[in-house]
């Protein structure tokens, strides 16, 4: 996953305010970005005064610079060391033709230096810039504080959240998800609207299981791609109890899926994992899906396409793999705790690494009683490690004609629990309120989880820049 971010920087200036503040402000902002590892594209000081934007000519030069670097710009940071020229800022963004997130920052005034020589008035200028951006229909993000210093912890957090926003917007732009097989008949909950997703720039490529099994049937056991994939599986997770024939089937399945994804330029998948796979092929696809998700190529089970969207969004936000789980059980009588579970295709990087709870390959206990244990090898069993947690559910509301979501944060705990599959105990503030919201608004029982805290930046991306209806549980 590409986690690096480069921003186009607009330093706003207005001539009858102290211009020297643009010189010092520019240097301070660039120092902060460098410290945080954020790339910057900014006008040179020999192109405009202090490399700032004030006049229409400045705005045009800035727009041309951004256009020339459009392929590497993930967002725009507008910083106002003084009042700034709102038209110059708005025109620079409009003329650049970039459709990326925009963050507005304004410097603090110092009450001890409020003379005409050093007074900024950025407090006021920020309102004028935002007013013009709204007139221009340019969505933009605000900092926590109306004005803030470039070297404060709060502004650093604003930038880190904005980086998350930029990663999510970039990641979902032209996202292509593969839907492999039909959804399980028993699961109306994974219905979704391809057209609503397409309206957000997310495309779905479908493939019938029959066709994929046909490709698998043409493979030889000693094909190099098959033997390479087999070695990859055996290196990925302990599979000591798994019959060799089952591992070979998994390898062929993985080769077929990899080729399909390459040929159709897919970024993520949602796969029919029961019960045709087990009855007519003889394994579960969980290990292969776990391997994909562990690389950031999110793979959702039960053809939950919008679940895959949520997984992929958070993987892009954090640079770490996401899992798709069930909100599955209460945890005793604690109202703020619950058990999350799947049977499982969870990525191994989310599991405890040592001891009896470390991940191993096993058989799928739930459906083994229906199709036979020998047909259900390939799950990843283990406990999720203690970690911070962001959870996200995306859903398409056909009746309202919009994409909806909810997001929030919590933690994975070490509370005692022993069960099968992939599992963990979560603690979420006002969990009962969230559960009521889920039920009252018809959300699904699946939820994507990620072992980081990226809710604020992800919410901003989905709501402000994709236009989705997002509830942030806090």
Secondary structure, 3 states (H helix, E strand, C coil): CCCCCEEEEEEECCCCCCCHHHHHHHHHHHHHHHHCCCEEEECCCCCCHHHCECCHHHHHHHHHHHHHCHHHCCEEEEEECCCCCHHHHHHHHHHHCCCCEEEEEECCCCCCCCCCCCCCCHHHHHHHHHHHHHHCCCCCEECCCCCCCCCCHHHHHHHHHHHHHHHHHHHHCCCEEEEECCCCCCCHHHCCCHHHHHHCCCEEEEECHHHHHHHHHCCCCCCHHHHHHHHHHHHHCECCCCCHHHHHHHHHHHHHHHHHHHHHCCCEEEECCCCHHHHHCCCCCHHHHHHHHHCCCCEEECCCHHHHHHHHHHHHHHCCCEEEEEEEEECCCCCCEEEEEECCCCCHHHECCCCCCCCEEEECHHHHHHHCHHHCEEEEEEEECCEEEEEEEEEEECCCCEEEEEEEEEEEECCCCCCCCEEEEEECCCHHHHHHHHHHCCCCCEEEEECCCCHHHHHHHHHHHCCCEEEEEC
